[in-house]
Amino acid sequence: GPILLAMLKDELAQPPDPPLSHWWRGSKMLHAPGKLTPDTENDTVRARKRWRLRRALVHSLGHMGYRDAIPTLIGMLRDGQDYFALAAQVPVALARLEAVESLPELEAQWHHPEINTMTAIRAAARYMRREIDREAFEKIAGPG
């Protein structure tokens, strides 16, 4: 737990992932002209998908039950700057950690604009309010 949390904090201290300036449709990603073209203005080193490592760390800390990660996870939720695949994992990890102290922040983001993140936020809040049981929560959250 402590090593994974240290890794997560180190990742969070890095410059943010570069923003995407184009929508990337999977089937057109490499060859489409115009707005569907991959974002070539970004530095390829900075454009690495570091969010995948952060997501794996968040997921692991939640599954391990490492409660020392709660303040960092609440900070990530509050910051709201992460790619949706990572942002949606944060409330799931908080729920798995039984982090009831995160309820005010979860409730403040009840109407999150990204659907996957909103679904995770609502499921986590409902679980921690005991409106649904762990089995129902895990069914919504999924394995990964």
PyMOL commands that place a pseudoatom at each C-alpha (Angstrom):
pseudoatom trace, name=CA, resn=GLY, resi=1, chain=A, elem=C, hetatm=0, pos=[0.000, 0.000, 0.000]
pseudoatom trace, name=CA, resn=PRO, resi=2, chain=A, elem=C, hetatm=0, pos=[2.547, 2.654, 0.968]
pseudoatom trace, name=CA, resn=ILE, resi=3, chain=A, elem=C, hetatm=0, pos=[4.621, 2.069, -2.171]
pseudoatom trace, name=CA, resn=LEU, resi=4, chain=A, elem=C, hetatm=0, pos=[1.574, 2.291, -4.446]
pseudoatom trace, name=CA, resn=LEU, resi=5, chain=A, elem=C, hetatm=0, pos=[0.388, 5.456, -2.713]
pseudoatom trace, name=CA, resn=ALA, resi=6, chain=A, elem=C, hetatm=0, pos=[3.841, 6.997, -3.096]
pseudoatom trace, name=CA, resn=MET, resi=7, chain=A, elem=C, hetatm=0, pos=[3.792, 6.098, -6.791]
pseudoatom trace, name=CA, resn=LEU, resi=8, chain=A, elem=C, hetatm=0, pos=[0.353, 7.687, -7.184]
pseudoatom trace, name=CA, resn=LYS, resi=9, chain=A, elem=C, hetatm=0, pos=[1.473, 10.877, -5.430]
pseudoatom trace, name=CA, resn=ASP, resi=10, chain=A, elem=C, hetatm=0, pos=[4.527, 11.005, -7.672]
pseudoatom trace, name=CA, resn=GLU, resi=11, chain=A, elem=C, hetatm=0, pos=[2.363, 10.641, -10.769]
pseudoatom trace, name=CA, resn=LEU, resi=12, chain=A, elem=C, hetatm=0, pos=[0.001, 13.350, -9.550]
pseudoatom trace, name=CA, resn=ALA, resi=13, chain=A, elem=C, hetatm=0, pos=[2.965, 15.707, -9.115]
pseudoatom trace, name=CA, resn=GLN, resi=14, chain=A, elem=C, hetatm=0, pos=[3.867, 15.368, -12.813]
pseudoatom trace, name=CA, resn=PRO, resi=15, chain=A, elem=C, hetatm=0, pos=[2.625, 17.904, -15.378]
pseudoatom trace, name=CA, resn=PRO, resi=16, chain=A, elem=C, hetatm=0, pos=[-0.913, 17.120, -16.501]
pseudoatom trace, name=CA, resn=ASP, resi=17, chain=A, elem=C, hetatm=0, pos=[-1.489, 14.998, -19.549]
pseudoatom trace, name=CA, resn=PRO, resi=18, chain=A, elem=C, hetatm=0, pos=[-1.651, 17.239, -22.612]
pseudoatom trace, name=CA, resn=PRO, resi=19, chain=A, elem=C, hetatm=0, pos=[-5.212, 18.081, -23.638]
pseudoatom trace, name=CA, resn=LEU, resi=20, chain=A, elem=C, hetatm=0, pos=[-6.627, 16.587, -26.790]
pseudoatom trace, name=CA, resn=SER, resi=21, chain=A, elem=C, hetatm=0, pos=[-7.553, 19.215, -29.336]
pseudoatom trace, name=CA, resn=HIS, resi=22, chain=A, elem=C, hetatm=0, pos=[-9.468, 16.811, -31.608]
pseudoatom trace, name=CA, resn=TRP, resi=23, chain=A, elem=C, hetatm=0, pos=[-12.094, 14.137, -31.094]
pseudoatom trace, name=CA, resn=TRP, resi=24, chain=A, elem=C, hetatm=0, pos=[-10.608, 10.732, -31.892]
pseudoatom trace, name=CA, resn=ARG, resi=25, chain=A, elem=C, hetatm=0, pos=[-13.019, 8.251, -33.374]
pseudoatom trace, name=CA, resn=GLY, resi=26, chain=A, elem=C, hetatm=0, pos=[-11.467, 4.814, -33.085]
pseudoatom trace, name=CA, resn=SER, resi=27, chain=A, elem=C, hetatm=0, pos=[-12.037, 3.786, -36.684]
pseudoatom trace, name=CA, resn=LYS, resi=28, chain=A, elem=C, hetatm=0, pos=[-10.618, 7.055, -38.031]
pseudoatom trace, name=CA, resn=MET, resi=29, chain=A, elem=C, hetatm=0, pos=[-7.859, 7.693, -35.523]
pseudoatom trace, name=CA, resn=LEU, resi=30, chain=A, elem=C, hetatm=0, pos=[-4.833, 7.233, -37.728]
pseudoatom trace, name=CA, resn=HIS, resi=31, chain=A, elem=C, hetatm=0, pos=[-6.039, 8.272, -41.152]
pseudoatom trace, name=CA, resn=ALA, resi=32, chain=A, elem=C, hetatm=0, pos=[-8.861, 10.796, -40.994]
pseudoatom trace, name=CA, resn=PRO, resi=33, chain=A, elem=C, hetatm=0, pos=[-8.407, 14.327, -42.297]
pseudoatom trace, name=CA, resn=GLY, resi=34, chain=A, elem=C, hetatm=0, pos=[-9.281, 17.502, -40.434]
pseudoatom trace, name=CA, resn=LYS, resi=35, chain=A, elem=C, hetatm=0, pos=[-10.761, 17.476, -36.950]
pseudoatom trace, name=CA, resn=LEU, resi=36, chain=A, elem=C, hetatm=0, pos=[-10.634, 13.688, -36.716]
pseudoatom trace, name=CA, resn=THR, resi=37, chain=A, elem=C, hetatm=0, pos=[-6.865, 13.578, -37.199]
pseudoatom trace, name=CA, resn=PRO, resi=38, chain=A, elem=C, hetatm=0, pos=[-4.740, 12.532, -34.205]
pseudoatom trace, name=CA, resn=ASP, resi=39, chain=A, elem=C, hetatm=0, pos=[-3.377, 15.433, -32.222]
pseudoatom trace, name=CA, resn=THR, resi=40, chain=A, elem=C, hetatm=0, pos=[0.149, 15.749, -33.611]
pseudoatom trace, name=CA, resn=GLU, resi=41, chain=A, elem=C, hetatm=0, pos=[0.951, 19.056, -31.858]
pseudoatom trace, name=CA, resn=ASN, resi=42, chain=A, elem=C, hetatm=0, pos=[1.581, 17.294, -28.543]
pseudoatom trace, name=CA, resn=ASP, resi=43, chain=A, elem=C, hetatm=0, pos=[5.074, 16.293, -27.490]
pseudoatom trace, name=CA, resn=THR, resi=44, chain=A, elem=C, hetatm=0, pos=[5.146, 12.507, -27.848]
pseudoatom trace, name=CA, resn=VAL, resi=45, chain=A, elem=C, hetatm=0, pos=[6.900, 12.044, -24.497]
pseudoatom trace, name=CA, resn=ARG, resi=46, chain=A, elem=C, hetatm=0, pos=[4.352, 14.159, -22.640]
pseudoatom trace, name=CA, resn=ALA, resi=47, chain=A, elem=C, hetatm=0, pos=[1.528, 12.552, -24.598]
pseudoatom trace, name=CA, resn=ARG, resi=48, chain=A, elem=C, hetatm=0, pos=[2.134, 9.157, -23.006]
pseudoatom trace, name=CA, resn=LYS, resi=49, chain=A, elem=C, hetatm=0, pos=[-1.002, 7.732, -21.478]
pseudoatom trace, name=CA, resn=ARG, resi=50, chain=A, elem=C, hetatm=0, pos=[0.108, 8.192, -17.873]
pseudoatom trace, name=CA, resn=TRP, resi=51, chain=A, elem=C, hetatm=0, pos=[-3.517, 8.094, -16.784]
pseudoatom trace, name=CA, resn=ARG, resi=52, chain=A, elem=C, hetatm=0, pos=[-3.377, 4.318, -17.261]
pseudoatom trace, name=CA, resn=LEU, resi=53, chain=A, elem=C, hetatm=0, pos=[-0.758, 3.983, -14.527]
pseudoatom trace, name=CA, resn=ARG, resi=54, chain=A, elem=C, hetatm=0, pos=[-2.697, 6.328, -12.242]
pseudoatom trace, name=CA, resn=ARG, resi=55, chain=A, elem=C, hetatm=0, pos=[-5.872, 4.345, -12.885]
pseudoatom trace, name=CA, resn=ALA, resi=56, chain=A, elem=C, hetatm=0, pos=[-4.137, 1.061, -12.047]
pseudoatom trace, name=CA, resn=LEU, resi=57, chain=A, elem=C, hetatm=0, pos=[-2.782, 2.568, -8.824]
pseudoatom trace, name=CA, resn=VAL, resi=58, chain=A, elem=C, hetatm=0, pos=[-6.195, 3.937, -7.792]
pseudoatom trace, name=CA, resn=HIS, resi=59, chain=A, elem=C, hetatm=0, pos=[-7.839, 0.605, -8.592]
pseudoatom trace, name=CA, resn=SER, resi=60, chain=A, elem=C, hetatm=0, pos=[-5.222, -1.338, -6.611]
pseudoatom trace, name=CA, resn=LEU, resi=61, chain=A, elem=C, hetatm=0, pos=[-5.376, 0.941, -3.573]
pseudoatom trace, name=CA, resn=GLY, resi=62, chain=A, elem=C, hetatm=0, pos=[-9.166, 0.545, -3.475]
pseudoatom trace, name=CA, resn=HIS, resi=63, chain=A, elem=C, hetatm=0, pos=[-9.044, -3.237, -3.780]
pseudoatom trace, name=CA, resn=MET, resi=64, chain=A, elem=C, hetatm=0, pos=[-6.287, -3.506, -1.169]
pseudoatom trace, name=CA, resn=GLY, resi=65, chain=A, elem=C, hetatm=0, pos=[-8.301, -1.484, 1.305]
pseudoatom trace, name=CA, resn=TYR, resi=66, chain=A, elem=C, hetatm=0, pos=[-5.450, 0.976, 1.833]
pseudoatom trace, name=CA, resn=ARG, resi=67, chain=A, elem=C, hetatm=0, pos=[-7.301, 3.713, 3.713]
pseudoatom trace, name=CA, resn=ASP, resi=68, chain=A, elem=C, hetatm=0, pos=[-4.287, 6.033, 3.885]
pseudoatom trace, name=CA, resn=ALA, resi=69, chain=A, elem=C, hetatm=0, pos=[-5.044, 6.772, 0.225]
pseudoatom trace, name=CA, resn=ILE, resi=70, chain=A, elem=C, hetatm=0, pos=[-8.408, 8.394, 1.043]
pseudoatom trace, name=CA, resn=PRO, resi=71, chain=A, elem=C, hetatm=0, pos=[-7.200, 12.029, 1.290]
pseudoatom trace, name=CA, resn=THR, resi=72, chain=A, elem=C, hetatm=0, pos=[-5.322, 11.709, -2.012]
pseudoatom trace, name=CA, resn=LEU, resi=73, chain=A, elem=C, hetatm=0, pos=[-8.341, 10.148, -3.710]
pseudoatom trace, name=CA, resn=ILE, resi=74, chain=A, elem=C, hetatm=0, pos=[-10.667, 12.850, -2.396]
pseudoatom trace, name=CA, resn=GLY, resi=75, chain=A, elem=C, hetatm=0, pos=[-8.214, 15.418, -3.748]
pseudoatom trace, name=CA, resn=MET, resi=76, chain=A, elem=C, hetatm=0, pos=[-8.303, 13.745, -7.159]
pseudoatom trace, name=CA, resn=LEU, resi=77, chain=A, elem=C, hetatm=0, pos=[-12.105, 13.718, -7.113]
pseudoatom trace, name=CA, resn=ARG, resi=78, chain=A, elem=C, hetatm=0, pos=[-12.201, 17.392, -6.137]
pseudoatom trace, name=CA, resn=ASP, resi=79, chain=A, elem=C, hetatm=0, pos=[-9.591, 18.364, -8.751]
pseudoatom trace, name=CA, resn=GLY, resi=80, chain=A, elem=C, hetatm=0, pos=[-11.569, 16.751, -11.559]
pseudoatom trace, name=CA, resn=GLN, resi=81, chain=A, elem=C, hetatm=0, pos=[-8.810, 17.071, -14.172]
pseudoatom trace, name=CA, resn=ASP, resi=82, chain=A, elem=C, hetatm=0, pos=[-8.376, 13.389, -15.008]
pseudoatom trace, name=CA, resn=TYR, resi=83, chain=A, elem=C, hetatm=0, pos=[-9.338, 11.479, -18.118]
pseudoatom trace, name=CA, resn=PHE, resi=84, chain=A, elem=C, hetatm=0, pos=[-12.726, 9.825, -17.618]
pseudoatom trace, name=CA, resn=ALA, resi=85, chain=A, elem=C, hetatm=0, pos=[-11.398, 6.263, -17.368]
pseudoatom trace, name=CA, resn=LEU, resi=86, chain=A, elem=C, hetatm=0, pos=[-9.362, 7.338, -14.346]
pseudoatom trace, name=CA, resn=ALA, resi=87, chain=A, elem=C, hetatm=0, pos=[-11.929, 9.796, -12.969]
pseudoatom trace, name=CA, resn=ALA, resi=88, chain=A, elem=C, hetatm=0, pos=[-14.586, 7.073, -12.890]
pseudoatom trace, name=CA, resn=GLN, resi=89, chain=A, elem=C, hetatm=0, pos=[-12.304, 4.765, -10.896]
pseudoatom trace, name=CA, resn=VAL, resi=90, chain=A, elem=C, hetatm=0, pos=[-11.735, 7.266, -8.071]
pseudoatom trace, name=CA, resn=PRO, resi=91, chain=A, elem=C, hetatm=0, pos=[-15.265, 7.082, -6.553]
pseudoatom trace, name=CA, resn=VAL, resi=92, chain=A, elem=C, hetatm=0, pos=[-15.208, 3.304, -6.935]
pseudoatom trace, name=CA, resn=ALA, resi=93, chain=A, elem=C, hetatm=0, pos=[-11.986, 3.110, -4.920]
pseudoatom trace, name=CA, resn=LEU, resi=94, chain=A, elem=C, hetatm=0, pos=[-13.413, 5.482, -2.303]
pseudoatom trace, name=CA, resn=ALA, resi=95, chain=A, elem=C, hetatm=0, pos=[-16.477, 3.271, -1.911]
pseudoatom trace, name=CA, resn=ARG, resi=96, chain=A, elem=C, hetatm=0, pos=[-14.349, 0.144, -1.613]
pseudoatom trace, name=CA, resn=LEU, resi=97, chain=A, elem=C, hetatm=0, pos=[-12.404, 1.934, 1.126]
pseudoatom trace, name=CA, resn=GLU, resi=98, chain=A, elem=C, hetatm=0, pos=[-15.683, 2.778, 2.907]
pseudoatom trace, name=CA, resn=ALA, resi=99, chain=A, elem=C, hetatm=0, pos=[-14.610, 6.432, 2.767]
pseudoatom trace, name=CA, resn=VAL, resi=100, chain=A, elem=C, hetatm=0, pos=[-17.819, 7.973, 4.097]
pseudoatom trace, name=CA, resn=GLU, resi=101, chain=A, elem=C, hetatm=0, pos=[-15.882, 11.208, 4.616]
pseudoatom trace, name=CA, resn=SER, resi=102, chain=A, elem=C, hetatm=0, pos=[-15.909, 11.565, 0.814]
pseudoatom trace, name=CA, resn=LEU, resi=103, chain=A, elem=C, hetatm=0, pos=[-19.723, 11.744, 0.673]
pseudoatom trace, name=CA, resn=PRO, resi=104, chain=A, elem=C, hetatm=0, pos=[-19.894, 15.572, 0.633]
pseudoatom trace, name=CA, resn=GLU, resi=105, chain=A, elem=C, hetatm=0, pos=[-17.574, 15.692, -2.387]
pseudoatom trace, name=CA, resn=LEU, resi=106, chain=A, elem=C, hetatm=0, pos=[-19.420, 12.853, -4.127]
pseudoatom trace, name=CA, resn=GLU, resi=107, chain=A, elem=C, hetatm=0, pos=[-22.735, 14.602, -3.556]
pseudoatom trace, name=CA, resn=ALA, resi=108, chain=A, elem=C, hetatm=0, pos=[-21.295, 17.905, -4.807]
pseudoatom trace, name=CA, resn=GLN, resi=109, chain=A, elem=C, hetatm=0, pos=[-20.492, 16.126, -8.079]
pseudoatom trace, name=CA, resn=TRP, resi=110, chain=A, elem=C, hetatm=0, pos=[-23.799, 14.277, -8.372]
pseudoatom trace, name=CA, resn=HIS, resi=111, chain=A, elem=C, hetatm=0, pos=[-24.429, 15.819, -11.828]
pseudoatom trace, name=CA, resn=HIS, resi=112, chain=A, elem=C, hetatm=0, pos=[-20.934, 15.235, -13.210]
pseudoatom trace, name=CA, resn=PRO, resi=113, chain=A, elem=C, hetatm=0, pos=[-20.949, 15.964, -16.976]
pseudoatom trace, name=CA, resn=GLU, resi=114, chain=A, elem=C, hetatm=0, pos=[-19.199, 12.709, -17.960]
pseudoatom trace, name=CA, resn=ILE, resi=115, chain=A, elem=C, hetatm=0, pos=[-21.628, 9.755, -17.821]
pseudoatom trace, name=CA, resn=ASN, resi=116, chain=A, elem=C, hetatm=0, pos=[-19.194, 7.042, -16.666]
pseudoatom trace, name=CA, resn=THR, resi=117, chain=A, elem=C, hetatm=0, pos=[-17.879, 9.223, -13.864]
pseudoatom trace, name=CA, resn=MET, resi=118, chain=A, elem=C, hetatm=0, pos=[-21.392, 10.312, -12.884]
pseudoatom trace, name=CA, resn=THR, resi=119, chain=A, elem=C, hetatm=0, pos=[-22.528, 6.663, -12.717]
pseudoatom trace, name=CA, resn=ALA, resi=120, chain=A, elem=C, hetatm=0, pos=[-19.555, 5.765, -10.496]
pseudoatom trace, name=CA, resn=ILE, resi=121, chain=A, elem=C, hetatm=0, pos=[-20.108, 8.783, -8.245]
pseudoatom trace, name=CA, resn=ARG, resi=122, chain=A, elem=C, hetatm=0, pos=[-23.779, 7.957, -7.771]
pseudoatom trace, name=CA, resn=ALA, resi=123, chain=A, elem=C, hetatm=0, pos=[-23.132, 4.268, -7.141]
pseudoatom trace, name=CA, resn=ALA, resi=124, chain=A, elem=C, hetatm=0, pos=[-20.406, 5.061, -4.600]
pseudoatom trace, name=CA, resn=ALA, resi=125, chain=A, elem=C, hetatm=0, pos=[-22.592, 7.570, -2.770]
pseudoatom trace, name=CA, resn=ARG, resi=126, chain=A, elem=C, hetatm=0, pos=[-25.573, 5.226, -2.728]
pseudoatom trace, name=CA, resn=TYR, resi=127, chain=A, elem=C, hetatm=0, pos=[-23.404, 2.408, -1.386]
pseudoatom trace, name=CA, resn=MET, resi=128, chain=A, elem=C, hetatm=0, pos=[-21.892, 4.518, 1.373]
pseudoatom trace, name=CA, resn=ARG, resi=129, chain=A, elem=C, hetatm=0, pos=[-25.365, 5.785, 2.344]
pseudoatom trace, name=CA, resn=ARG, resi=130, chain=A, elem=C, hetatm=0, pos=[-26.403, 2.110, 2.499]
pseudoatom trace, name=CA, resn=GLU, resi=131, chain=A, elem=C, hetatm=0, pos=[-29.079, 2.577, -0.154]
pseudoatom trace, name=CA, resn=ILE, resi=132, chain=A, elem=C, hetatm=0, pos=[-27.565, -0.391, -2.006]
pseudoatom trace, name=CA, resn=ASP, resi=133, chain=A, elem=C, hetatm=0, pos=[-25.488, -3.304, -0.712]
pseudoatom trace, name=CA, resn=ARG, resi=134, chain=A, elem=C, hetatm=0, pos=[-21.937, -4.196, -1.681]
pseudoatom trace, name=CA, resn=GLU, resi=135, chain=A, elem=C, hetatm=0, pos=[-23.035, -6.780, -4.231]
pseudoatom trace, name=CA, resn=ALA, resi=136, chain=A, elem=C, hetatm=0, pos=[-25.255, -4.263, -6.045]
pseudoatom trace, name=CA, resn=PHE, resi=137, chain=A, elem=C, hetatm=0, pos=[-22.479, -1.677, -5.914]
pseudoatom trace, name=CA, resn=GLU, resi=138, chain=A, elem=C, hetatm=0, pos=[-19.903, -4.098, -7.365]
pseudoatom trace, name=CA, resn=LYS, resi=139, chain=A, elem=C, hetatm=0, pos=[-22.328, -5.072, -10.128]
pseudoatom trace, name=CA, resn=ILE, resi=140, chain=A, elem=C, hetatm=0, pos=[-22.554, -1.389, -11.133]
pseudoatom trace, name=CA, resn=ALA, resi=141, chain=A, elem=C, hetatm=0, pos=[-18.835, -0.718, -10.643]
pseudoatom trace, name=CA, resn=GLY, resi=142, chain=A, elem=C, hetatm=0, pos=[-17.675, -3.806, -12.490]
pseudoatom trace, name=CA, resn=PRO, resi=143, chain=A, elem=C, hetatm=0, pos=[-14.421, -5.651, -11.945]
pseudoatom trace, name=CA, resn=GLY, resi=144, chain=A, elem=C, hetatm=0, pos=[-12.025, -3.130, -13.233]
for i in range(1, 144): cmd.bond("trace and resi %d" % i, "trace and resi %d" % (i + 1))
show_as sticks, trace
zoom trace
